[in-house]
Structure formats: structure tokens, C-alpha cells
Amino acid sequence: HGDELAKRPAALGHSATVHVSPKLWAFAAAKLSSDQLPRLWTEVISEAILGPLGLNKPASFMAASPEDVERIKRLNPCLKDHDFQTPAPGRPPAFVMNGAVLAPLGYDVTVDNAVALQMSPDFSGWPFYPNNSKVKYFPMKGKEVPELSKLVGGGLVESFGFAGLAPASHEDGGPAVRIQPPYHPM
């Protein structure tokens, strides 16, 4: 049994044990100006955890399989030159990553307005409306922004289309709702 403990862990296990503090400060000093500090955590996790796994490609979309990539590009010619990432062969066909959507910039984050986000290579979104109502956002102290009340959630979309513009008002769901692609991949 002692031999097992001496082995290098699997890629994700090794990546998850990386001490990020030195990377955090080195990255902050070298690459970020004060207006970029909100991106600090994203950039450090991208480099320290996702980088060793080959997953730190912020300009790429997610899809469930190479066949899905072919279908997506065929049906969405505007994405023909974009890079897609798919799960590694031999991995479970379905997995869900969880995250949270916090308040917009300039607004306080509270337990009442942080919304759970589900992401997977095939579909991403919020399957339900939080508390079956709009989400309320209140300005941070000293910010001159109005209170917001927004409808957040209520469905999933194929991950490549997540963060795109909302569909036209006459679209009411179905297998192929037309939306504009997002400005940036999720």
C-alpha cells in the first residue's frame, strides 16, 4: 500500500493540490492594473488549475462530443472558425459543474440574489426561477445606480449559446430556438 502513496495523483487531483497564492500574487503584479482586479481569481484559477489540464482556453466553447461540434458548426456557420472543447474520451458522458451568478458590478451580493448556475458540455443555465420571482439587486454603498429587479433563470440552453442575447419575443421554446451567439464563450 505504501507504493500507492508515492505515485503522482491523477491530473485533476494534482491540479487541485497546487498552491495558488504564489501564482495569485505573481499574476497580479505582472498582468493586472487596478481596473482588472475583478478578473484576478478567474485568471489565477485558469492558470493554476485549468492550465495543466489544457482547459484554460477562454475563447473556446463547450460541446458534449466531436459529433455535436460538427452539428453546431453546420447549423451555426458563424461559429465555423471557433474552437470547441469536449470531454476527454473514456470519461463519463454527463457531468454537471456548479457555479453561482452574483450581483452585477456596483451591486451588493446577498444570499437572496446569488443564483446557482448549472453548466455542462451540452447544456447550461438555471433550470428554475429563484423563489419563482424576479431577483432584486441593491446598490453598493456609494454607488449611484438604481435598484434592479431582474428575471433570472427559467431554462437551459446548449452551452455554446449560453450568454447570448435572448431569443425574439415570438420564440417560446422548442428544439431549435434561434438566438445570436454570445460575444464571448462562457
Secondary structure as UniProt FT lines:
FT   HELIX           2..6
FT   HELIX           11..16
FT   HELIX           21..31
FT   HELIX           34..39
FT   HELIX           40..45
FT   HELIX           46..50
FT   HELIX           51..53
FT   TURN            58..59
FT   STRAND          61..62
FT   HELIX           66..75
FT   HELIX           77..79
FT   TURN            80..81
FT   STRAND          84..85
FT   TURN            89..90
FT   STRAND          97..101
FT   TURN            105..106
FT   TURN            111..113
FT   STRAND          115..119
FT   STRAND          123..126
FT   HELIX           130..132
FT   STRAND          135..137
FT   TURN            141..142
FT   STRAND          148..150
FT   STRAND          155..158
FT   HELIX           159..161
FT   TURN            162..163
FT   TURN            169..170
//
